[in-house]
Amino acid sequence: MPKFLLLKHYRGGPEPHRPVPAMDEWAPEDVEAHMAFQHHVNELLQKNGEYVDAQALTPARTWVRYGGPDNAPVTTDGPLPETSDLVAGWFMIDVESHERALELAAYVSSEPGPGGTPMYEWIDVREVMTLTPSATDPA
Amino acid sequence: MTGEPAPWKDEGALRALVPRVLAGLVRRGEDFDTAEDALQEALLEALRVWPEHPPRDPRTWLATVATRRLVDARRSEAARHRREETVYAEPRPAAAEEGDDTLFLLFCCCHPELAPASQVALTLRAVGGLTTREIAAAFYVPEATMAQRISRAKRLLRGRRLDRPGDLAVVLRVLYLVYSAGHAGRVDLAGEAIRLARQLTLATDEPEARGLLALMILNHARLPARFDDRGRIVTLDRQDRALWDTREIAEGVRVLQSALALERPGRYQVEAAIAALHDDAACAEETDWPQILAWYDDLVALTADPVRQNPAAVLGRAVAVGHVHGAAAGLGETERLREVLGERHRWHAVRGHLHELGGDLPGAATAYAQAARRATDVAERDHLVRQAARARAASPHLD
């Protein structure tokens, strides 16, 4: 059973199929509907026995690196803080196949946006490497 | 009294009782779903009570307590239904068919309508006697997720007829899936699959069941040599063969011979024969590749369209072709699989191996790097990255 991350992005990825404003500019009932849908996806995955994890990330970002011996760590908010790729959160799922992961990702992408109609958001599907090697020698 | 350890002190012995008791309950007409729940409760109670009050007959004890749970469950159900008094008929004694209890339950758990992951989970719980928590840990999912997967599977079985013989091929595939999942956390799934397959061979004379058992044991024998002390993969050609388990190899060969003697070949028997030939070589150079190739010829001949129906066999055969007829011939064989396996790491890894065999180190480095990019487990990815780096460093400089 492979695991996949269905990554949602604040920014980045292919050209949006349906450009939408930031959520704080939506009608309150549309915001409610959107959040209720996320909750529903959680429940659906749990009911299916496909749920592993779901998390949301704050948009604030700090890049940090080792500063070298005797130096403080170096931080920056990045070269292009307004436009660079930014992950918003994820569902981690444990499913039968890659096809099933794509099916669920497409469902996540149908989440309601402004006006209560689908957002067509691009979802970034990534397979998680397993920690358990198979007990069989390759040929 | 026998000299064997008491069941409550020996987890293996306790778990061996699970399929027998459960099969007894289901055979006398209990619902699989509720019977399985009742038995899980009885097991938990056994672990609590037995250390103080060891039962005279553990199996009867479990069956009695599970039955009491079933009666309780039915009573409260009845009470809920407008307090109607339902008369509970004492169950008929189960028919004594111990020998094929395991087989019967495996057919239930590996029902063809269940998804593979559900078949695996249900088999480990209802036949293997593992707890939901252990199964969840083995597959790195939350316990609630595994519990849900198991109860969904059991719901699907509700109302299905479970008295007809099932599909043994599905059972074998499920056991092999369990084996291939390897050793995860506290649970030795490979060992568990071997234990279940051993039980299965007691219940059926089907040569493929023995073939699968032999295949798993012959592979398992090499497990101690497959990783070095830092957890790095050691490929077959570099393994320290002194670490191989000679007792397991002997057993695997014996089981395989008893299967082949029935003269009804199948994929597991053929794969076991190939594994036995690897196990038989004192060093990599002594591997009998022509004979391995002959078995691979048999393996691919088992399906009408091997490239699509068993591409792993065609890929394994390409390696053997490379060792018998030269690397170029082996690489040529892999070409047929490009469309089917071209995006899988194993295809590129095999090509890396064949390039290396033919002395083409830059070609090997490129193929290994391609394989590493597509690997889906960490140890394999790390191994392939090392292979790529090693082949590149050994390549003649192109300046």
Chai-1 contact restraints between the chains, C-beta under 6 A:
chainA,res_idxA,chainB,res_idxB,connection_type,confidence,min_distance_angstrom,max_distance_angstrom,comment,restraint_id
A,M1,B,A117,contact,1.0,0.0,6.0,A-B,restraint_1
A,G49,B,T145,contact,1.0,0.0,6.0,A-B,restraint_2
A,G49,B,Q148,contact,1.0,0.0,6.0,A-B,restraint_3
A,G49,B,R149,contact,1.0,0.0,6.0,A-B,restraint_4
A,G49,B,R152,contact,1.0,0.0,6.0,A-B,restraint_5
A,Y51,B,T145,contact,1.0,0.0,6.0,A-B,restraint_6
A,V52,B,V141,contact,1.0,0.0,6.0,A-B,restraint_7
A,D94,B,V141,contact,1.0,0.0,6.0,A-B,restraint_8
A,E96,B,A115,contact,1.0,0.0,6.0,A-B,restraint_9
A,M129,B,T376,contact,1.0,0.0,6.0,A-B,restraint_10
A,M129,B,D377,contact,1.0,0.0,6.0,A-B,restraint_11
A,M129,B,V378,contact,1.0,0.0,6.0,A-B,restraint_12
A,T130,B,D377,contact,1.0,0.0,6.0,A-B,restraint_13
A,L131,B,V378,contact,1.0,0.0,6.0,A-B,restraint_14
A,T132,B,G182,contact,1.0,0.0,6.0,A-B,restraint_15
A,T132,B,A184,contact,1.0,0.0,6.0,A-B,restraint_16
A,P133,B,D377,contact,1.0,0.0,6.0,A-B,restraint_17
A,P133,B,A379,contact,1.0,0.0,6.0,A-B,restraint_18
A,S134,B,S180,contact,1.0,0.0,6.0,A-B,restraint_19
A,S134,B,G182,contact,1.0,0.0,6.0,A-B,restraint_20
A,A135,B,Y179,contact,1.0,0.0,6.0,A-B,restraint_21
A,A135,B,G182,contact,1.0,0.0,6.0,A-B,restraint_22
A,A135,B,A190,contact,1.0,0.0,6.0,A-B,restraint_23
A,T136,B,S180,contact,1.0,0.0,6.0,A-B,restraint_24
A,T136,B,N219,contact,1.0,0.0,6.0,A-B,restraint_25
A,D137,B,L236,contact,1.0,0.0,6.0,A-B,restraint_26
A,A139,B,G316,contact,1.0,0.0,6.0,A-B,restraint_27
A,A139,B,V319,contact,1.0,0.0,6.0,A-B,restraint_28
